[in-house]
Amino acid sequence: MQKEFAEMHSGTSQQHSLALNGSIGESAMLHPVGTPDYRPQCSKEGEVQIQMDASEEPSNRRGSGGARSNSSHSHSHSHSHSHSHSREGPAGERPEPDDGEPRNSFSELRYILRWLQKSLPYILILCTKLVFQHSLGIAVGVGLCVTFLYANRAIINQVFLQERRSLLQCAWLLGFLTGSSLLLYDTFQSQSLYYSLIFLPPNVDPIGFWDALWIVGIADFILKFVCLGFKCLVLLVPLPLMSFKSRGQWYMIIEEVSQFHRSFMPLPVWFRYLIGNKESEGFMIWTLGILLSLFYLILKLLEVYGQWSRFRSALQSFFHKQLYGIAASQHQCSDAGEICPICQAEFREPVLLTCQHIFCEECISLWFNREKTCPLCRTVILDHVQPWRDGATSTHLQVY
């Protein structure tokens, strides 16, 4: 009976000590009953006492403090861990990146579009004013462009027709181009725009940006008209005086000379615009203009050097007769059927290619103006095709 009472009293005192001091309870959990550090004893009055070594008491206190700190640290760690898990979401997924910046960019773009929509009537008003201010220049530019495209297409068609070409239409094109050029220069006679064709400054002072574009654009179209006029003259030459193969060579050399001349034409105009006037613009801007003009000159010389290689190749092709094969014998022509596969007529000056196919020299020369392979077996005969032999003129506008 006394032993049961002692055990009940011991349990009551242990619960009381846990309620008063959590650290002692935690220490009891670390050192359970039965260990040497935890020895319950019964006193004479029947009370249960816990005897602890004096040397171990501070350590137990420190242990209880460390356990408390560990408990708080584990609590904060578990709290932060659970908070991070709540951020990451299930299955350890990383949080999605913030899409605020794309939304801001989209909102800015939408704001710009809204501003343009609101400003559209005012922009149309300003554009209408500018069109009316420069109506003459715009009309001249559109007219020159349409005239060039029409004449270029007509000449290509006449070259393709060969002996079936219309001499009347060729003469009409020559007169139309000449009249258009003379009418243009007569309309703007006070500006002396024709001076730019021979690298002289026109009568426009001072030269602004739009003035330079105007002068260079007019001169480039006029040089194209001159090139088209010379091609019309080649078309008007009678057939006995010039073969179609020779005409292709002339078309090529006329175009190459025209492009080489057009590449130099804008040089003095832009050089004068970039340098400017020292008295009106000041020393600093004038010095900057000199530097810019030197850079422009260097770039222009590099461009002309690239064109010079093509021009030299065209000159070599013009002065040296290009051979596509050897003359075919009568026996070889008989084996081929005596019929040219291109013109479907009897062979005229037959040529045997390296692929052993026979064609008329005139027919195969016209074919090689556009292609570099055999018409029948597609064997490569030429290394490259010389351009502009079909009478075409470059549509590139040389404005710089």
C-alpha positions as semicolon CSV with decimal commas, in nm:
position;residue;x (nm);y (nm);z (nm)
1;M;0,000;0,000;0,000
2;Q;0,281;0,234;0,086
3;K;0,460;0,148;-0,237
4;E;0,149;0,229;-0,448
5;F;0,106;0,556;-0,263
6;A;0,470;0,643;-0,331
7;E;0,430;0,574;-0,700
8;M;0,115;0,788;-0,718
9;H;0,291;1,068;-0,530
10;S;0,589;1,040;-0,760
11;G;0,366;1,074;-1,069
12;T;0,191;1,375;-0,917
13;S;0,517;1,550;-0,835
14;Q;0,653;1,479;-1,183
15;Q;0,346;1,636;-1,347
16;H;0,375;1,934;-1,114
17;S;0,740;1,984;-1,202
18;L;0,660;1,966;-1,574
19;A;0,394;2,232;-1,535
20;L;0,621;2,466;-1,340
21;N;0,938;2,423;-1,541
22;G;0,926;2,310;-1,906
23;S;1,298;2,277;-1,923
24;I;1,308;2,017;-1,647
25;G;1,042;1,824;-1,836
26;E;1,246;1,845;-2,151
27;S;1,551;1,730;-1,957
28;A;1,350;1,440;-1,822
29;M;1,258;1,349;-2,176
30;L;1,624;1,360;-2,272
31;H;1,717;1,147;-1,966
32;P;1,434;0,900;-1,905
33;V;1,374;0,702;-1,595
34;G;1,628;0,433;-1,543
35;T;1,934;0,636;-1,643
36;P;2,203;0,720;-1,388
37;D;2,120;1,091;-1,398
38;Y;1,762;1,040;-1,301
39;R;1,725;0,853;-0,970
40;P;1,399;0,884;-0,774
41;Q;1,433;0,805;-0,396
42;C;1,182;0,785;-0,113
43;S;1,237;0,988;0,205
44;K;1,131;0,896;0,550
45;E;0,806;1,086;0,522
46;G;0,718;0,883;0,214
47;E;0,804;1,158;-0,034
48;V;0,983;1,093;-0,355
49;Q;1,294;1,306;-0,420
50;I;1,500;1,339;-0,730
51;Q;1,869;1,360;-0,660
52;M;2,095;1,508;-0,923
53;D;2,467;1,554;-0,917
54;A;2,580;1,906;-0,846
55;S;2,827;1,892;-1,126
56;E;2,564;1,797;-1,374
57;E;2,307;2,054;-1,272
58;P;2,449;2,348;-1,470
59;S;2,496;2,124;-1,766
60;N;2,136;2,016;-1,741
61;R;2,036;2,378;-1,726
62;R;2,242;2,454;-2,024
63;G;2,095;2,148;-2,190
64;S;1,748;2,270;-2,114
65;G;1,832;2,610;-2,253
66;G;1,982;2,451;-2,562
67;A;1,681;2,228;-2,596
68;R;1,459;2,533;-2,574
69;S;1,663;2,714;-2,834
70;N;1,669;2,403;-3,049
71;S;1,296;2,374;-3,005
72;S;1,244;2,737;-3,107
73;H;1,491;2,698;-3,393
74;S;1,319;2,382;-3,511
75;H;0,986;2,558;-3,478
76;S;1,105;2,855;-3,685
77;H;1,272;2,622;-3,934
78;S;0,959;2,414;-3,967
79;H;0,755;2,734;-4,003
80;S;0,983;2,873;-4,273
81;H;0,999;2,535;-4,442
82;S;0,625;2,507;-4,445
83;H;0,603;2,867;-4,569
84;S;0,846;2,792;-4,851
85;H;0,649;2,480;-4,935
86;S;0,336;2,689;-4,950
87;R;0,512;2,919;-5,196
88;E;0,654;2,643;-5,409
89;G;0,329;2,455;-5,426
90;P;0,277;2,083;-5,450
91;A;0,542;1,837;-5,567
92;G;0,823;2,090;-5,504
93;E;0,731;2,307;-5,801
94;R;0,911;2,638;-5,835
95;P;0,702;2,955;-5,832
96;E;0,621;3,101;-6,170
97;P;0,827;3,408;-6,268
98;D;0,668;3,741;-6,234
99;D;0,518;3,849;-6,566
100;G;0,484;4,212;-6,472
101;E;0,743;4,330;-6,723
102;P;0,575;4,175;-7,033
103;R;0,247;4,314;-6,911
104;N;0,403;4,657;-6,875
105;S;0,552;4,632;-7,224
106;F;0,219;4,524;-7,365
107;S;0,044;4,811;-7,190
108;E;0,301;5,058;-7,327
109;L;0,253;4,923;-7,679
110;R;-0,121;4,946;-7,638
111;Y;-0,080;5,305;-7,519
112;I;0,129;5,391;-7,827
113;L;-0,130;5,235;-8,058
114;R;-0,405;5,427;-7,881
115;W;-0,205;5,748;-7,921
116;L;-0,154;5,681;-8,292
117;Q;-0,523;5,613;-8,331
118;K;-0,610;5,941;-8,167
119;S;-0,342;6,128;-8,364
120;L;-0,430;5,976;-8,703
121;P;-0,650;6,268;-8,819
122;Y;-0,378;6,520;-8,734
123;I;-0,112;6,308;-8,909
124;L;-0,330;6,292;-9,220
125;I;-0,369;6,670;-9,214
126;L;0,010;6,721;-9,196
127;C;0,075;6,462;-9,468
128;T;-0,180;6,629;-9,694
129;K;-0,006;6,962;-9,641
130;L;0,334;6,810;-9,722
131;V;0,199;6,641;-10,035
132;F;0,058;6,970;-10,163
133;Q;0,381;7,153;-10,081
134;H;0,589;6,898;-10,279
135;S;0,323;6,804;-10,532
136;L;0,540;6,899;-10,830
137;G;0,836;6,691;-10,715
138;I;0,617;6,391;-10,631
139;A;0,443;6,411;-10,969
140;V;0,777;6,430;-11,152
141;G;0,913;6,132;-10,957
142;V;0,608;5,917;-11,027
143;G;0,613;6,013;-11,396
144;L;0,982;5,928;-11,434
145;C;0,936;5,592;-11,261
146;V;0,639;5,494;-11,477
147;T;0,818;5,603;-11,795
148;F;1,126;5,400;-11,711
149;L;0,931;5,083;-11,625
150;Y;0,731;5,107;-11,948
151;A;1,034;5,166;-12,171
152;N;1,240;4,895;-12,001
153;R;0,969;4,631;-12,045
154;A;0,909;4,730;-12,407
155;I;1,279;4,702;-12,497
156;I;1,308;4,359;-12,332
157;N;1,014;4,239;-12,539
158;Q;1,163;4,374;-12,861
159;V;1,497;4,207;-12,791
160;F;1,320;3,877;-12,730
161;L;1,135;3,899;-13,063
162;Q;1,467;3,922;-13,256
163;E;1,392;3,943;-13,631
164;R;1,021;3,989;-13,559
165;R;1,083;4,308;-13,363
166;S;0,891;4,622;-13,453
167;L;1,120;4,895;-13,583
168;L;0,837;5,145;-13,552
169;Q;0,795;5,079;-13,183
170;C;1,170;5,102;-13,129
171;A;1,174;5,442;-13,300
172;W;0,873;5,553;-13,090
173;L;1,052;5,453;-12,769
174;L;1,364;5,644;-12,872
175;G;1,165;5,959;-12,946
176;F;0,956;5,927;-12,630
177;L;1,261;5,898;-12,404
178;T;1,438;6,187;-12,575
179;G;1,133;6,412;-12,553
180;S;1,075;6,331;-12,185
181;S;1,434;6,418;-12,095
182;L;1,432;6,747;-12,287
183;L;1,095;6,848;-12,141
184;L;1,216;6,782;-11,788
185;Y;1,531;6,990;-11,823
186;D;1,341;7,268;-11,996
187;T;1,087;7,282;-11,711
188;F;1,361;7,323;-11,448
189;Q;1,598;7,524;-11,666
190;S;1,672;7,774;-11,388
191;Q;1,827;7,501;-11,173
192;S;2,061;7,372;-11,448
193;L;2,010;7,012;-11,338
194;Y;2,191;6,877;-11,644
195;Y;2,522;6,995;-11,496
196;S;2,515;6,700;-11,256
197;L;2,541;6,460;-11,552
198;I;2,896;6,583;-11,617
199;F;2,993;6,611;-11,245
200;L;2,937;6,987;-11,221
201;P;2,732;7,154;-10,945
202;P;2,383;7,265;-11,054
203;N;2,246;7,612;-10,991
204;V;2,107;7,530;-10,644
205;D;2,260;7,715;-10,350
206;P;2,260;7,625;-10,068
207;I;2,204;7,254;-10,117
208;G;1,980;7,101;-9,850
209;F;1,897;6,738;-9,794
210;W;1,584;6,739;-10,011
211;D;1,766;6,940;-10,277
212;A;2,041;6,677;-10,293
213;L;1,785;6,397;-10,325
214;W;1,608;6,591;-10,600
215;I;1,924;6,652;-10,803
216;V;2,057;6,297;-10,769
217;G;1,720;6,134;-10,842
218;I;1,661;6,337;-11,158
219;A;2,012;6,270;-11,287
220;D;1,984;5,895;-11,222
221;F;1,659;5,865;-11,418
222;I;1,798;6,070;-11,707
223;L;2,105;5,845;-11,727
224;K;1,874;5,544;-11,739
225;F;1,682;5,707;-12,024
226;V;2,008;5,762;-12,210
227;C;2,097;5,395;-12,162
228;L;1,755;5,286;-12,292
229;G;1,796;5,519;-12,590
230;F;2,125;5,358;-12,692
231;K;1,963;5,014;-12,670
232;C;1,689;5,137;-12,900
233;L;1,955;5,242;-13,148
234;V;2,103;4,891;-13,135
235;L;1,758;4,749;-13,205
236;L;1,722;4,977;-13,506
237;V;2,044;4,850;-13,668
238;P;1,961;4,623;-13,966
239;L;2,021;4,251;-13,924
240;P;2,294;4,215;-14,194
241;L;2,507;4,475;-14,015
242;M;2,487;4,321;-13,667
243;S;2,401;3,969;-13,557
244;F;2,185;3,897;-13,256
245;K;2,483;3,757;-13,070
246;S;2,670;4,084;-13,118
247;R;2,363;4,281;-13,009
248;G;2,366;4,096;-12,676
249;Q;2,728;4,202;-12,628
250;W;2,634;4,564;-12,700
251;Y;2,341;4,557;-12,458
252;M;2,574;4,428;-12,189
253;I;2,849;4,686;-12,240
254;I;2,600;4,976;-12,262
255;E;2,446;4,874;-11,930
256;E;2,782;4,829;-11,757
257;V;2,906;5,169;-11,875
258;S;2,581;5,330;-11,761
259;Q;2,602;5,175;-11,414
260;F;2,967;5,273;-11,377
261;H;2,885;5,632;-11,469
262;R;2,582;5,641;-11,240
263;S;2,791;5,526;-10,945
264;F;3,012;5,838;-10,976
265;M;2,732;6,084;-11,049
266;P;2,608;6,147;-10,687
267;L;2,961;6,197;-10,552
268;P;3,002;6,576;-10,603
269;V;2,643;6,651;-10,495
270;W;2,663;6,471;-10,161
271;F;3,021;6,588;-10,107
272;R;2,906;6,947;-10,138
273;Y;2,608;6,887;-9,910
274;L;2,816;6,721;-9,635
275;I;3,083;6,991;-9,626
276;G;2,831;7,274;-9,616
277;N;2,922;7,640;-9,572
278;K;3,176;7,746;-9,311
279;E;3,040;8,099;-9,274
280;S;2,675;8,006;-9,220
281;E;2,716;7,684;-9,017
282;G;3,018;7,760;-8,801
283;F;3,362;7,609;-8,764
284;M;3,261;7,299;-8,562
285;I;2,984;7,188;-8,797
286;W;3,207;7,262;-9,096
287;T;3,485;7,043;-8,949
288;L;3,236;6,764;-8,881
289;G;3,114;6,795;-9,240
290;I;3,469;6,749;-9,369
291;L;3,512;6,431;-9,163
292;L;3,177;6,293;-9,283
293;S;3,264;6,373;-9,644
294;L;3,593;6,184;-9,608
295;F;3,411;5,879;-9,469
296;Y;3,164;5,903;-9,756
297;L;3,448;5,923;-10,007
298;I;3,614;5,611;-9,862
299;L;3,290;5,410;-9,876
300;K;3,225;5,531;-10,228
301;L;3,569;5,427;-10,348
302;L;3,518;5,079;-10,201
303;E;3,188;5,050;-10,385
304;V;3,339;5,169;-10,713
305;Y;3,622;4,918;-10,674
306;G;3,367;4,635;-10,661
307;Q;3,194;4,769;-10,971
308;W;3,523;4,807;-11,154
309;S;3,586;4,431;-11,139
310;R;3,248;4,364;-11,303
311;F;3,309;4,636;-11,559
312;R;3,650;4,491;-11,649
313;S;3,499;4,144;-11,689
314;A;3,234;4,288;-11,921
315;L;3,501;4,461;-12,130
316;Q;3,697;4,138;-12,167
317;S;3,384;3,953;-12,273
318;F;3,301;4,228;-12,522
319;F;3,639;4,237;-12,696
320;H;3,702;3,861;-12,691
321;K;3,470;3,627;-12,872
322;Q;3,331;3,369;-12,635
323;L;3,333;3,012;-12,764
324;Y;3,077;2,764;-12,633
325;G;3,215;2,465;-12,824
326;I;3,365;2,362;-13,157
327;A;3,223;2,372;-13,508
328;A;3,020;2,060;-13,583
329;S;3,094;1,859;-13,897
330;Q;2,837;1,765;-14,159
331;H;2,841;1,404;-14,046
332;Q;2,768;1,507;-13,687
333;C;2,483;1,729;-13,803
334;S;2,337;1,441;-14,001
335;D;2,350;1,216;-13,697
336;A;2,170;1,488;-13,495
337;G;1,887;1,505;-13,749
338;E;1,981;1,828;-13,931
339;I;1,734;2,015;-13,705
340;C;1,828;2,258;-13,429
341;P;1,640;2,169;-13,106
342;I;1,592;2,539;-13,024
343;C;1,473;2,701;-13,348
344;Q;1,340;2,378;-13,503
345;A;1,506;2,470;-13,836
346;E;1,812;2,355;-14,025
347;F;2,145;2,417;-13,860
348;R;2,310;2,754;-13,926
349;E;2,673;2,761;-13,815
350;P;2,631;2,452;-13,596
351;V;2,823;2,431;-13,268
352;L;2,905;2,108;-13,084
353;L;2,902;2,153;-12,707
354;T;3,110;1,953;-12,462
355;C;2,803;1,741;-12,388
356;Q;2,796;1,636;-12,761
357;H;2,471;1,823;-12,837
358;I;2,458;2,042;-13,149
359;F;2,281;2,378;-13,182
360;C;2,291;2,682;-13,407
361;E;2,553;2,928;-13,288
362;E;2,300;3,213;-13,281
363;C;2,042;3,009;-13,091
364;I;2,280;2,878;-12,827
365;S;2,431;3,225;-12,780
366;L;2,088;3,367;-12,701
367;W;2,024;3,076;-12,468
368;F;2,346;3,139;-12,277
369;N;2,244;3,500;-12,224
370;R;2,019;3,370;-11,944
371;E;2,141;3,015;-11,869
372;K;2,475;2,840;-11,821
373;T;2,363;2,480;-11,883
374;C;2,279;2,277;-12,193
375;P;1,913;2,310;-12,298
376;L;1,878;1,931;-12,335
377;C;2,088;1,757;-12,071
378;R;2,150;2,047;-11,828
379;T;2,524;1,996;-11,830
380;V;2,706;2,304;-11,701
381;I;2,882;2,472;-11,995
382;L;2,964;2,820;-11,858
383;D;3,114;2,920;-11,526
384;H;2,884;3,220;-11,494
385;V;2,624;3,407;-11,695
386;Q;2,704;3,756;-11,821
387;P;2,403;3,970;-11,723
388;W;2,220;4,239;-11,920
389;R;2,247;4,065;-12,256
390;D;1,868;4,044;-12,280
391;G;1,837;4,424;-12,306
392;A;1,725;4,480;-11,946
393;T;1,824;4,790;-11,749
394;S;1,889;4,794;-11,376
395;T;1,599;4,928;-11,168
396;H;1,829;5,026;-10,882
397;L;1,800;5,394;-10,791
398;Q;2,149;5,531;-10,730
399;V;2,086;5,808;-10,475
400;Y;2,413;5,799;-10,277
